[in-house]
């Protein structure tokens, strides 16, 4: 685990489905380095005690306090070896170093260990937002397939039977009293009398240009849906990465709360012993006891925060929220994903190339323009109707002489039902249509033009949003990186102050109650240090997603000369 000198290699642990770049740039001769001002600060940090594990325990060295609760506190260590305590205090001090009845550092047996890579892989399979986005993609693909299939003919197979009794009018106006019947079986249906088959067996009925434009527009809509799904995937992976970081952060806060509670308990014990022996005031013991109760409340709140962050991550992963999740990492370390030395203008250019939201908006504009061209071509594009039918047809009427001998006892020319033979019909129709005297066509063109303009404005809004997100994340990464160094100095100074105050107490130059201010200050600095690192990691995740998860070669930079030579 390193110190704040974490920018020497932008090697970041794999983030599952690719959220984090595996930038092993230190070993490949490439590195993303921060600006020169930060390099000078890093050179100073490299020689400082911060090279010890981050947030390690407070000791006589100036290393930052650790977030691991199993390490003993500075106060307990020193109080265990104190030789000038009041009578009866030394024995109780030794017992204070023993483990608590309930070890706060032990993980819950029901907890499920998880790392960031596993969380991201689970999100790619189980997250409901991603599943819903993928269903929308399937719907768009199905629509594209449907529009492509419109150019293919319909196949109609069927039969019909027709019987008529009564008057009919001939074309000349003559009225006939007819009893007739007909039956058709084959490709098509509704074949009656001498007309063609109204429902052809093989049927085309389409507008030429409209069918072609609709297919290309549907293809662009499908592409837009896929790109929108990629954008949802980026959002979900960002939420999971932030949720995992918050879970790790809350576990760190819990560890710090345990350390601070234990230190406050030791201060309360010392002040109580001093009050009993007459070396201190009872009011001081009461103040220390009140501080201990506050730290107990902070511990309860930290436990509740761990449960909340665990349930939030489980919800994103579509897991059982009643099973607590426990990160496998025991420490919080800065993770530099995007090199700090890349200027903002270049990062925005990268985002313009890789953000799926912008690509989706471009596909939407292209689809809208295709629909506009289709509306303009509609009056000039013919409507094509082709039909082919073939089947068995037969029937008869009372006006047609029977080819069979009349039956005994029946009058001649009785209706007959026979003469079934093959029948084939081919129909071709081509016509142009101006809808609603041209007003309907104009309305279609105006609507398509409005959709195209709207898609263009949406692209401009998305472009502004991408620029803002990249700029905001870029600023936050630099601010949080500077905050890490400031908070690290605060931890060192707080640890020094607490050590010096305790030395004064050991030398009988001060009272144990004087430790409270240093204890509070150190607890605050520890928490701020932890929050600064977690916020920096979140800002890095946000910046990487704001860039559209670009490949590593777009972010790789040569190693500066002052860092290319390994230290002696």
N, C-alpha and C positions, 0 to 999 in steps of 0.2 A: 504494500500500500504506500503510496508516495506522499509527498508533501504538496505544497502549492506549485511546485515546479513540474506541473503535469503537462505543459505544452511542449515538452521536448519531443514527445512522440504523440501524434494524434491517433494512436492505436486505441480504438474504442471497442469494447466487447460487442459481439454481433447482436443485432437487435432483430433476430428472427427473420421476418419476411423482408428485411432490408431497410428498416427505419434508420439504423445507424450505419454510417460508412465504416468499413473495416480498413481504416487508414493506418496501416503499419508503415508510416512514412519515415520513421526514424531508421528502420532497417533497410528501406528501399532507396535511401538517399533523398527523400522528399520530406518536406515538413511544412505545415502551415504555422507560421510563427506570428506572434503578436507584434504590434508596432514597437519601435525602438525604445520609447519611454517605458513600455511594459517590460522589454527585455532587460533594461537596467534594473528595474525593480526585481525581476526574477533572479538576476545575478546576485542581488543582495539576499534574496530569500534563500537561494541555494546554499549560502554560507550560514544561514540562521538555523536555530534549533527546530524550525518547521520541517526539517527532513525526517523527523520522527513521525510515527503514524499519526494521521490527522485525528484531532480530537482525542489524543491519548490522555492518560490520567494526569492530574496536576501533581507536580513534584518539584523538587528543588531546581531541576532543570526547567527551562522555559518552554517546554513542549506544550502544544495545545492540549486541552482535556479530551479524553476519550469518551466515546458514547457507549462503550461496552460496560454494562452494569456489573459484570463480575469482578472488575478490578476494584481494589480497596481505595477508599478516599484518602486524600492527603492528611486530613485531620485525624482519621483513625490510626494511620500509620505513625504519625508523630506522637499522638496521645498514648500509644501502646508502649513507647520507650521513654516517656517522660519520667524523670526521677525526682522532681520536686513538687509533685502534686500534693494536695492536702491529704490527711489521713483517710484511708478507705477509698480514695479515688483511683489509685493505681490498680487495685484489684478489679474494680468495675470497668476500668478502661480496657484491661486485657480481655474481659468477657465481651466487650463491645465489638471486638474484631471478629468474633465468631459469626457464622452465617445466621441470617434471620430465620425465624421459624418457617417462613414462607419465602423461598428463594425467588425473587422477582425476575431473575435473569433466565430462569428455566422456561423453555417454550412450551406452549400448550400441546399436550399429546395429540389432541384432535386437529391441530393446525396442519395445513398442507404447505410444504415448502415449494417455492416457486421463484424462478428468476425472470429477468426481463425478456430474454429470448423465448422462453416457454410461454410467457404471457402474450407476446405478440403472435406466436404461432396459434395459440388458442383463439385469439381474437380473429385471426384470419379464417377460422373454421366455424366458431360458435357465436360470434357477435351478431345480434339480431339486425343491427343497422346494415351490416355488410350483406347479410342474407337477403334483406329486403331490397337493397340496391342491385344485387345479382338477379333477383326476380324481375326487376324492372328491365334489366338488360335482356333477359330471356323474352320478355314481352315485346321489346323493340325488335329483336331478331325475328320473332314470329311475325310481326307486322311487315318486316322487310320481305320475308319469304312469301307472305300473302300477296303483297303487291307484285312480286316477281311472277307469281303464279297466274296473275290476271291475264297474261298474254296467251295462256294455254286455253284450249276450248273446254266447254262443259260437255259431259257425256250424259245423255238422257235415254234411258231404256224404260219402255212402258207399253201399255195397251189401252185401247178405248173401245167402247161399244156405243153405237148411236141408233136410236129408233125414233121414227117420226110417223105420226098419223094425223092427217088433216090437210088443209089447203096450203099450197105453196104458190108463189108467183114467179113466173118465168121472166127473163129479161125483157121480153116483148110485152109484158103486162098480162099475159094470159094466166088465169088462175087454174091450178090443177089440184085435184084431190088425190093425195098420194099416201100410200102406206109403204114405208121403206125402212131398211135397217142396214147397218154396216159394222164391221169389226176390223180392228187393226192391231197387230202384234209385231213388235220389233224395236228398232232404234228410233225413238221419238214417240209422240202421242198426239191425240186429238185430230186424227185424220178422218175427215167427214166429206163425203161427196167428192166433187171434182177439184176442190181447192188443194193447195199444198199442205204439208204437215206443219201446223202452227208451232209446235214444239219440236224442233229438229232433234235428231239423235246426236249429232255433233254440231255444237253451236259456238260461234264467236260473236261477241257483241261488245265492242270496245271502241274508245276514241284513241287514235294512234298516238298522238303526241301526249295526251293526258296519261296514258298507260306508261309511256317511257319516262316522263318526268316524275311521275309518282314513284316509280321504282328507285330512281336515283335520289329523290328526296327521302324516301324511307331508309335508304342505305346510310345517308348522312344522319338521320335521326337515330339509327342504331349505333353509329359511331359516337354520336353525342351521349347516348345513354351509357356506353361502355366507359367513356372518359369521365362522365359524372360518377360512375361506380368507382373509378380510380380515386377521384377526389374524396368520396366517402371513405374509401379505404385509408387514405392519408389522415383524414380527420379521426377515424377510429383508432388508428395506430398512435396518433398523437395523444388521444385521450388515455389510451392504455399506458403509454410511456409516462405521462404525467401522473396518472393514478398510481402506477408502481413507484414512481419517485416519491409521491406523497406517503405511500405506505412505508417505504424505507425511512422517510423523514420522520414519520410518527413513531416508528420503532426507535429511532435515534432519540427523539424527545423523551420517550419512555425511559430509555437507559439513562439519559441525563437527569430526568426527574428522580430516578432511583438513587443516583449518586448524590444529588443535592439533598434528598430526603435523609439519606444516611449521614451526610455531613451535618445537617441541621439537627438530627437526633443526637449526634455526639456533642455539638455545642450546647444543646439543651441539657444533656447529662452533666457536662462540665459546670455550667452555670448553676445547676441545681446542687451539685456537690459543693461548689464554692459558697452558695447561700447557706447550706447546712453547717459548714465549718465556720461560718462567720467571716470568710474572706470576700464575700460578695453579697449583693443585695437580693432580696426575694423578688423585687420588681424586675430585676434583670432575668432571674430564672423564669418569671412569668412571661416576659417578652420572648425569651428563647423558646418556651413551650408554645407560645402563639405562632412563632415562626415555623415550628415543627408541624403544627396543625395545618398551616397554609401549604407547606410542602407536601403533606399527606393529601390535601385536596388537589394540588397540582398533579400528584401521581395518579389519582383517580381520574382526573380529566385527561391525562395522557393515555391511560388505558382505554378510555372511551374513544379517544381520537384514533387509536390503533384499530379498534373495532369498526369505526366508521369508514376509515380508508380501506380496510380489508373488504368490507361489504361493497364499497363503491367499485373496487377492482373486480370483485366476483360478479357483480352485475354486468360490467362491461364484457366479461368473459363468458357470461351466461352459465355461471357455476352456482352451486348451492351457497346462498349467502350465509347460511348457518354454520358453514365450515370456515373457520378463520384461515386466512392466507398468511404465510410467514416468508419474507424474503430470505434468500439464501445468503445474501451479503450481510456481513456483520458491521460494516462501516460504510459511510457515505463519502464518496470521493468525487471530485470534479471530473466531468466527462466532456472533453473538447471535441466536438464533431465537425464544426465548420471553422477553418482557420481564421484567426482574428485579423490577419494581415490582408485579407481580401477586402478591397474597398467596397463601399455600399453600392456604387454604380454598377460594379461588376456583378454583385450578388443579384441586383434587380434584373440585370440582363440574363443571368442564369435562370431566374424565376420565370422570365418571359418565355424561355424555351421549354421549360419542364413542367410548369404548373398545368395539371389536367383541366382545371376550371377554364383556363384561357383556350385550350384546345377544344373543349366542349362548346364554348361560345362561338368559336370559329366554325365548327361543324353546324351549329344552329343557324348561323348567318348563311352558310352555303345552302342548307336545306331551304331556308326562306327564299333565297334568290331563285332556286330551282322552282319553287312553287309559284313565284312571280312570273317566271318565264312560261310556265305551263298555263297560267291564266291568260297571258298575252297571246299565246299560240292557239288557244282553244277555238276561237271563231274560224281559224284557218285550217284546223285539223279535221279531217273527215271522220265520221262515225261509220265504222265498218261492221256489217252484220253478215255472217256466213252461216249457212246451215246445210247439213246433209242428213237425210233420213233414208232408212231402208228397212222393209219388213214385209209381212204377209197381210194382204188386204182383201176383203171380200164382203158380199152382202147381196141385196136385191130389193125389188119393189113390185107393187101390183101392176105397174105400167110396162114392165119388161116381160116379154114372152119367155116362158120357161123352156129350156132345152130338153126337158124330160117330159115323157108322156103324162098327160093329166091323170090324176088319180080318180078312180071310180067313186062317183058320188059327190065330187068337188067341182065347182065351176073352174073354167080355164083362167090363166093369168093370175094365179094366186101368188102372194109374196113368197119369195124364196130366200134362202140364206145359204149361199154357196159361191162357187166360182172363186175360191181363194187362190190368189197368185201373188208373186213377188211384186213389190212396188219400190221405186227409188225416186227421191226428190232432192234436188240441189238448188239452193237459193243463195243469191249474192246481192247485197244491198249496200250502197255507198252514198252518204249524203252529208252535207254541211249544215250546221245549225247555228243560228244567232239567237241566243237566249233572251227572252223577254224584250224583244225589239232592240237588243244591244245593251239595255240597261242592266240586265243580269250579268253580262260579261264585264261591264265596267265596275260593277260592285265587287265582283270576284278579284279584279285587278287591284282595286283600291285596298281591299282587305289583305291581299298578299303583300302589297307594298308596305302597309302599316306593320305587318309582322316582320318584314325585313328591317325596317327602321327600328322597331322595338328590339330586335336581336342585336342590332349594332349598338344601341344605347346600353343594353345589358353587358355587352363586351367591354364598353368603356368603363362601366361601373365596376366590373370584375377586375379590369386592369388597375384601376385606382385602389381597389381593395388589396390586390396582390402587392402593389408598391407599398401601401401602408403597413401591411403585415410584415413584409421583409424589413422595412425601416424600423418598425417598433421592436421586432425581435433582435435586430442588429444592435440597436441602442441598449436593450436590456442585457444582452450578453456582455457588452463592455462594462456597463455599470455594475453588474453582479460580479464580474471578475475583479474589478477594483474593490468591491465590497468584501470579497473573500480575504484580501490582504489586510484591509482595515480591521476586519473582525478577528483575524489571526493575531494581530498586534494587541487587540483588546483582550483576547484570551491569555496571551503571555503576560500582559501587565496585570490582569486579574489574578492569575496564578501566583505571580510574584508578590502581589499585595497580600494575598491570603497566607503565603508562606512566611512573609515578614511579620504579619500580625501574630501568627501562631508562635513564631520565634520569640516575640515579645511576651506572649502569654507563658511560654515555657520559662523565660527568664524572670518571671514574676514582675515584669514591667507593665503589664496590662491585664485586663480582665477578660474572661472568655466571651463576655457579651460583645466585646469589640470585634469579634470575628464575624458578627452578623452582616455588617455592611460589606465586608470583602466577600463573604459567602454569596450574598445577593448579587453583587456585581459580577462575580465569576459565573454564577448560574445564568445571568442575563447574557453575558458575552458568549458563553458556550452555546446557548440556544440561538443567538444571532449568527454565530459562526456556522452552525448546522443549517440554519435557514438560508444563509447566503449561498452555501454550496448547492443546496437543493434547488433554490431559485435559479442559480446559474445553469444547472442541468436542464431545468424546465425551459429556460430561454434558449438553450442550444437545441433542444428537441423542436421547439416552436420555429426557430430559424431554419432548421433543416427541412421541416415539413413545408414552411413558407416558400422554400426554394423549389419544392416539388420533388423532393428526394432525388437529387441529381446523382449521377455516377461519380465515383471517386476521382476519376481523371479530371473532372471539371473543377474540383476543389484542391487538387494537389498543387503544391508550390515548392520551388527549390529550397533547400536548406540554406539559411543565411550563413555567411562565412564565419561569424562569431559563434555559431552553434554546430558547424560541420565537424570541427575538431573535437574528439572526445576529451573530457577533462582528465588531467593527469591524476 
